[in-house]
Amino acid sequence: MDVGLIGLGAMGRALAGRLLKAGHRLRVWNRSSGPAEALAAEGATRCANPAEAASGEALVSMLADDAAYREAFVETGALDAMPKGALHVNMATVSVALGKELAELHRQRGLDYVAAPVMGRPDVAAAGQLNILAAGPAAALERARSLLEAMGQRVWPFGEAPEQANAAKIAANFMIGAAVETLGEAMALLDAYGVQAGAFHEAMTNSVFAAPIYKIYGKRIVDGQYDPPGFKLALGFKDVRLALEAAEGRNVPMPLASLLRDGHLNAMAHGEGDLDWAALAKVAFRRAARG
């Protein structure tokens, strides 16, 4: 398939590698030229702008936030460059409101649109082990299936309205943030009593909390390994804000999300936004005067 890919951050770069490996013809664009040049050396075609990347039969996008999508697709004309009947698979974490708006903009232009945000870090993406949360019209989802299966281990359908997948991803990331907050508070309590955090983490993640989130983030907290980040705390902050925005839109109280927002603000105020999301634990230690 002739596929464009817009957005070559760590995750987008990994997705591009999976598409090339699956044999797709790939055209790429990124704001900074380095990642596109590297992929060109692997067989991709480097594009001068988003519109050029969007001019084929299918497009995959992985941009940072709502503002980046508005710039690439509305302001610089990528949407208008897509031929009628083309497919766009948006794999980023964006707001429910933008997801709904993008679905309507594509519908007006006769384009297929699928929201397919992912669960997993860039190393998971590079291995083709992502879990993909997908939503969109049934026919569009079926068209997107070969692309999604090239990039992930399983596709989880969440409905025919694309924004339903955005809501699912935001809810999932809220749960991750809550788990990191729980881990940080627990580790601060252990520190106050002189309990060896590594032993506790091993016991919990091999019994009642044997889940990847507790294993991965807990290990980073135990080791104090916050740099380089696998997923930046600033991006976690964005996702917590998206959860609160979506909740307000449907009058859903989320008191824990409000607490998480303030914890993330504390971290950002201390210059920790570029550290790994696990660095949220540093806030718990500061509150307890342990760090």
Secondary structure in CASP SS format (residue, H / E / C, confidence):
PFRMAT SS
TARGET T0000
AUTHOR 0000-0000-0000
METHOD secondary structure of the structure
MODEL  1
M C 1.00
D E 1.00
V E 1.00
G E 1.00
L E 1.00
I E 1.00
G C 1.00
L C 1.00
G C 1.00
A H 1.00
M H 1.00
G H 1.00
R H 1.00
A H 1.00
L H 1.00
A H 1.00
G H 1.00
R H 1.00
L H 1.00
L H 1.00
K H 1.00
A C 1.00
G C 1.00
H C 1.00
R E 1.00
L E 1.00
R E 1.00
V E 1.00
W E 1.00
N C 1.00
R C 1.00
S C 1.00
S H 1.00
G H 1.00
P H 1.00
A H 1.00
E H 1.00
A H 1.00
L H 1.00
A H 1.00
A C 1.00
E C 1.00
G C 1.00
A C 1.00
T E 1.00
R E 1.00
C C 1.00
A C 1.00
N C 1.00
P H 1.00
A H 1.00
E H 1.00
A H 1.00
A C 1.00
S C 1.00
G C 1.00
E C 1.00
A E 1.00
L E 1.00
V E 1.00
S E 1.00
M C 1.00
L C 1.00
A C 1.00
D C 1.00
D H 1.00
A H 1.00
A H 1.00
Y H 1.00
R H 1.00
E H 1.00
A H 1.00
F H 1.00
V H 1.00
E H 1.00
T C 1.00
G C 1.00
A H 1.00
L H 1.00
D H 1.00
A H 1.00
M C 1.00
P C 1.00
K C 1.00
G C 1.00
A C 1.00
L E 1.00
H E 1.00
V E 1.00
N E 1.00
M C 1.00
A C 1.00
T C 1.00
V C 1.00
S C 1.00
V H 1.00
A H 1.00
L H 1.00
G H 1.00
K H 1.00
E H 1.00
L H 1.00
A H 1.00
E H 1.00
L H 1.00
H H 1.00
R H 1.00
Q H 1.00
R C 1.00
G C 1.00
L C 1.00
D E 1.00
Y E 1.00
V E 1.00
A E 1.00
A C 1.00
P C 1.00
V E 1.00
M E 1.00
G C 1.00
R C 1.00
P H 1.00
D H 1.00
V H 1.00
A H 1.00
A H 1.00
A C 1.00
G C 1.00
Q C 1.00
L E 1.00
N E 1.00
I E 1.00
L E 1.00
A E 1.00
A E 1.00
G C 1.00
P C 1.00
A H 1.00
A H 1.00
A H 1.00
L H 1.00
E H 1.00
R H 1.00
A H 1.00
R H 1.00
S H 1.00
L H 1.00
L H 1.00
E H 1.00
A H 1.00
M H 1.00
G E 1.00
Q E 1.00
R E 1.00
V E 1.00
W E 1.00
P E 1.00
F C 1.00
G C 1.00
E C 1.00
A C 1.00
P C 1.00
E H 1.00
Q H 1.00
A H 1.00
N H 1.00
A H 1.00
A H 1.00
K H 1.00
I H 1.00
A H 1.00
A H 1.00
N H 1.00
F H 1.00
M H 1.00
I H 1.00
G H 1.00
A H 1.00
A H 1.00
V H 1.00
E H 1.00
T H 1.00
L H 1.00
G H 1.00
E H 1.00
A H 1.00
M H 1.00
A H 1.00
L H 1.00
L H 1.00
D H 1.00
A H 1.00
Y C 1.00
G C 1.00
V C 1.00
Q C 1.00
A H 1.00
G H 1.00
A H 1.00
F H 1.00
H H 1.00
E H 1.00
A H 1.00
M H 1.00
T H 1.00
N C 1.00
S C 1.00
V C 1.00
F C 1.00
A C 1.00
A C 1.00
P H 1.00
I H 1.00
Y H 1.00
K H 1.00
I H 1.00
Y H 1.00
G H 1.00
K H 1.00
R H 1.00
I H 1.00
V H 1.00
D H 1.00
G C 1.00
Q C 1.00
Y C 1.00
D C 1.00
P C 1.00
P C 1.00
G C 1.00
F C 1.00
K E 1.00
L H 1.00
A H 1.00
L H 1.00
G H 1.00
F H 1.00
K H 1.00
D H 1.00
V H 1.00
R H 1.00
L H 1.00
A H 1.00
L H 1.00
E H 1.00
A H 1.00
A H 1.00
E H 1.00
G H 1.00
R C 1.00
N C 1.00
V C 1.00
P C 1.00
M C 1.00
P H 1.00
L H 1.00
A H 1.00
S H 1.00
L H 1.00
L H 1.00
R H 1.00
D H 1.00
G H 1.00
H H 1.00
L H 1.00
N H 1.00
A H 1.00
M H 1.00
A H 1.00
H C 1.00
G C 1.00
E C 1.00
G C 1.00
D C 1.00
L C 1.00
D E 1.00
W H 1.00
A H 1.00
A H 1.00
L H 1.00
A H 1.00
K H 1.00
V H 1.00
A H 1.00
F H 1.00
R H 1.00
R H 1.00
A C 1.00
A C 1.00
R C 1.00
G C 1.00
END
